Amino acid sequence: MRTTGVFFLVIAVLIPLTSDLTARTVQRVLADKGKPISKQVAEHHDWPAGTLELVNHPLRLKAWKIVRGTTAGDKTSFAFTPRTPEQVQTVLDLYARTVAADGGWVRINARPHPAKSFTTPLGPDLGVAIILNMGSQKLVDDWFHRLPKTGDGKRAYKNRVMDHPPGVLPTTLEIYGANKGVDLTKLVLPKNLAFVVAVTKEEREANPDDPRIKAVDQFAAKFAKQAEPVKKKLTEKALSRRRPTPKP
């Protein structure tokens, strides 16, 4: 099974402005290992009920966010370091029960760990097997309503005119399937989650017999039918966010 286009359709619909790479990019560490995320931070972002139970789990290593200048982009990331398949399942189940209680996305990656970059400040030796990415619609809405108004009451940002706030990236839990703590043959997808296979065409062509990719495809085949209704629901929900929101 190849990478589904539905997830990327959702991103294309929701994010007309949040990838302004010309803006100054700033990385802010919210918490290191053993340091809890506060209730005040959760309320500021308007994260779903139960978020703190997940992001303050003992397996969470680091929490950080990337802010690009004054654009609408807002993403907070949380890295987890499960050492066993049971711990991976624990994090996945907790995600399904808290942040994604109304449905959520999972990305299944064939790599052993996230690639280190400015937006992902993690080395390969840290044992990170899972990353949770969350946006804040509240912060994006607040940003939108601070923009100058045009003559017809819309909002102007650089050379763009908008009549409603852009949406945020969908909350996603990414699992690195080749990590030594992960066993995709044992992983059970909760029934309220949909998934996307995070394997590119180039990766498949370069490694046609890669057992790591085959493991991801086997997981996808196993849960494709179960996840289809959730995928449809999440896509429809994302499309509905295009309509204008009430003004404050």
CORNORVEN-V972449 format. One record per residue. SS is DSSP state (h for helix, s for strand, l for the rest). PHI is phi as a letter, one per 20 degrees, with the letter a starting at -180 (999 if undefined). BURIAL is I if it has 9 or more other ideal C-beta (glycine too) atoms within 8 Angstrom, else O. Layout:
{{SS/PHI/BURIAL} {SS/PHI/BURIAL}}
//
This chain:
{{l/999/O} {l/e/O} {l/g/I} {l/f/I} {l/e/O} {h/f/I} {h/g/I} {h/f/I} {h/f/I} {h/g/I} {h/f/I} {h/f/O} {h/f/I} {h/e/I} {l/d/I} {l/f/O} {l/c/I} {l/e/I} {l/d/O} {l/f/I} {l/f/O} {l/e/O} {l/f/I} {l/f/O} {s/e/I} {s/c/O} {s/d/I} {s/c/O} {s/e/I} {s/e/I} {s/a/O} {l/e/O} {l/g/O} {l/n/O} {l/d/O} {l/f/O} {l/e/I} {l/e/O} {h/f/O} {h/f/O} {h/f/I} {h/f/I} {h/f/O} {h/g/O} {h/e/I} {l/l/O} {l/f/O} {l/f/O} {l/g/O} {l/n/I} {h/g/I} {h/f/I} {h/f/I} {h/f/I} {h/f/I} {l/d/O} {l/f/I} {l/g/O} {l/e/I} {s/f/I} {s/e/I} {s/b/I} {s/c/I} {s/b/I} {s/c/I} {s/d/I} {s/c/I} {s/d/I} {l/l/I} {l/d/O} {l/f/I} {l/f/I} {l/f/I} {l/b/I} {s/c/I} {s/d/I} {s/d/I} {s/c/I} {s/d/I} {s/c/I} {l/c/I} {l/f/I} {l/d/O} {l/c/O} {h/g/I} {h/f/O} {h/f/I} {h/f/I} {h/f/I} {h/f/I} {h/f/I} {h/f/I} {h/f/I} {h/f/I} {h/g/I} {h/f/I} {h/e/O} {l/d/I} {l/g/I} {l/d/I} {l/g/I} {l/e/O} {l/o/I} {s/a/I} {s/d/I} {s/c/I} {s/d/I} {s/d/I} {s/d/I} {l/e/I} {l/e/I} {l/e/O} {l/a/I} {l/f/I} {l/f/O} {l/f/O} {l/b/O} {l/f/O} {l/e/O} {l/c/I} {l/e/I} {l/c/I} {l/e/O} {h/f/O} {h/e/O} {h/e/I} {l/m/I} {l/f/I} {l/d/I} {s/b/I} {s/c/I} {s/d/I} {s/d/I} {s/c/I} {s/d/I} {l/c/I} {h/f/I} {h/f/O} {h/f/I} {h/f/I} {h/f/I} {h/f/O} {h/f/I} {h/f/I} {h/f/I} {h/e/O} {l/f/I} {l/f/O} {s/e/O} {l/e/I} {l/f/O} {l/e/O} {l/n/O} {l/e/I} {s/d/I} {s/d/I} {s/c/O} {l/l/O} {l/d/O} {s/d/O} {s/c/O} {s/c/I} {l/d/O} {l/b/O} {l/f/I} {l/f/I} {l/e/I} {l/e/I} {l/g/I} {l/f/I} {l/g/I} {s/b/I} {s/d/I} {s/d/I} {s/d/I} {s/e/I} {l/f/I} {l/e/I} {l/f/I} {l/f/O} {l/e/I} {l/d/I} {l/c/O} {l/f/I} {l/f/O} {l/d/O} {l/f/I} {l/d/O} {l/e/I} {l/g/I} {l/f/O} {l/e/I} {s/d/I} {s/d/I} {s/c/I} {s/c/I} {s/e/I} {s/e/I} {l/c/I} {l/e/O} {h/f/O} {h/f/O} {h/f/I} {h/f/I} {h/f/O} {h/f/O} {l/c/O} {l/f/O} {l/d/O} {l/f/I} {h/f/O} {h/f/I} {h/f/I} {h/f/I} {h/f/I} {h/f/I} {h/f/I} {h/f/I} {h/f/I} {h/f/I} {h/f/O} {h/f/O} {h/d/I} {h/f/I} {h/f/O} {h/f/O} {h/e/I} {h/g/I} {h/f/O} {h/f/I} {h/g/I} {h/f/O} {h/f/I} {h/f/I} {h/f/I} {h/f/O} {h/f/I} {h/f/I} {h/f/O} {h/f/O} {l/f/I} {l/f/O} {l/f/O} {l/f/O} {l/d/O} {l/g/O} {l/f/O} {l/f/O}}
//
